[in-house]
Amino acid sequence: MADTLTITDNRTGKTYDVAITDGTIKATDLRQLKAVADDPGLMTYDPAFMNTANCRSRITFIDGDKGILEYRGYPIEQLAEHSTYLETAYLIIFGELPTAAQLQTWTNDITLHTMLHENIKKLMEGYQYDAHPMGVFLSTVGAFSTFYPDAKQIFDEQSRRKQIHRLVAKVPTIAAYAYRHSIGRPYNQPDNELSFTGNFLNMLFRMTELKYKSNPVLEKALDVLFILHVDHEQNCSTSAMRNIGSSHVDPYSAMAGAAAALYGPLHGGANEAVLRMLNEIGSVSNVPAFVKRVKAGEGRLMGFGHRIYKSYDPRAKIIKRTADEVFEVTGKNPLLEIAIELERIALQDEYFVSRKLYPNVDFYSGLIYQAMGFPVTMFPVLFAIPRTAGWIAQWEEMLLDPEQKIARPRQIYIGSPKRDYVPLKKRT
């Protein structure tokens, strides 16, 4: 017997059997529950989509209770230890780890598209010197749709591949140019002899040297951070990518919307909030008093807790190890001791443990970025670079899914009932 849910509608006394598939019921199956004949049927009300699945996906698996994160079935711990960002991006987008030949071809394809059109550079030069790098980033990505009109051929596989190569390759260049523009320095051209992250660091930080050489520890740390941020299931920005893409717009326009969602302080700006909190605490001796205020409802513990994870965020464990390696090179971030003491107290305090408030990916990532020389305004951009691969994978999966249509949520209308128009002179 198939799994079903039996529902009795107490308004009418009728009983309905609704099929259960993969632990879900179809929301549209509830439309058959009608109070009267011309009733449009029952809807579900789910603000912020707390318990609604909007797609079937093969990309990322999360078990929040057990602290598991897998890309295409591969544990994040194994990928962070053994893979590179470009290899992981290939896995996310195409579904399987590449062979040596496939990885070489993929790397070459990305390398060939790192340059920006000269008119794009002129566009970026038009921003105010103090323009937020993330604002520059998302608007420049959106402008790509005017430079590459072939991107509108979204059902042409070869066209999609070209846009994938362009996006993965060019987002680090956009990010680096936005950073250089913000500090008044000339743009550094990409160096195709360097690795993906090595080239990014070159475009960011090269000064007068003829050949830039990044510290291998920092280059590897950035690669690990990029792997950890590639995808994270149906979060705010990924849902935006899918929803916008469902209108069959080009991928650049859809990604501009996804990046705009990431721009928000509750999403891509969360690690900046952690740094502000640590700065406000000021010293290790102030940590107990801060914790006491949080428990009294007088402040928030930033970088702890996650809507999905109800145990230790698996990415946070990897980032903590990476932080130790980075600080061996850069020296300890003065805020690190405050962070360690805050984590120690929180993990022992029943108030936080009972609420499952464990460190998340944002708790240590900002400290690492700051130690590497990135200003806080660059943090959401550093998130957007690797997440590009995840957004593309989610967009293409949505596009090729025969069950998907243009996104159109329903609403519960609570406004005025029908009323007649009142001429201006008669209004009180």
CORKA-V680429 format. One line per field, one symbol per residue. ss: DSSP state (h for helix, s for strand, l for the rest). psi: psi as a letter, one per 30 degrees, with the letter a starting at -180 (. if undefined). A space follows every 10 residues. Layout:
ss->???
psi->???
This chain:
ss->lllssssssl lllssssssl sllsllhhhh hhllllllll llllllhhhl llllllllls sssllllsss sllsshhhhh hhllhhhhhh hhhhlllllh hhhhhhhhhh hllllllhhh hhhhhlllll llhhhhhhhh hhhhhhhlhh hhllllhhhh hhhhhhhhhh hhhhhhhhhh hhllllllll lllllhhhhh hhhhhlllll lllllhhhhh hhhhhhhhll lllllhhhhh hhhhhlllll hhhhhhhhhh hhhllllllh hhhhhhhhhh hllhhhhhhh hhhhhlllll lllsllllll lllhhhhhhh hhhhhhhhhh lllllhhhhh hhhhhhhhlh hhhhllllsl lhhhhhhhhh hllllhhhhh hhhhhhhhhh hhhhhhhhhl llllllllll llllllllll lllhhhll
psi->klklkkkkjf efgkkkkkkk khgllkefff ffjkelegkf lklkjikghf hkkglkkgdk kkjeefhkkk jhfkkeeeee eflleeeeee eeefflklle eeeeeeeeee efgflkkefe eeeefflkfg kkeeeeeeee eefffffiff ffifgjeeee eeeeeeeeef eeeeeeeeee efggllkkll jfflleeeee eefefkcfke kkjlkfeeee eeeeeeefge lhbiaeeeee eeeefffgll feeefeeeee effkffcfge feeeeeeeee eeleffeeee eeeefggglk jkgklkeekg akkfeeeeee eeeeeeffef lkkffeeeee eeeeeeffke eeefghilka ffefeeeeee ffgklfffef efeeeefeee eeeeeeeeeg jffklkkill ljkgaklklk kkleffk.
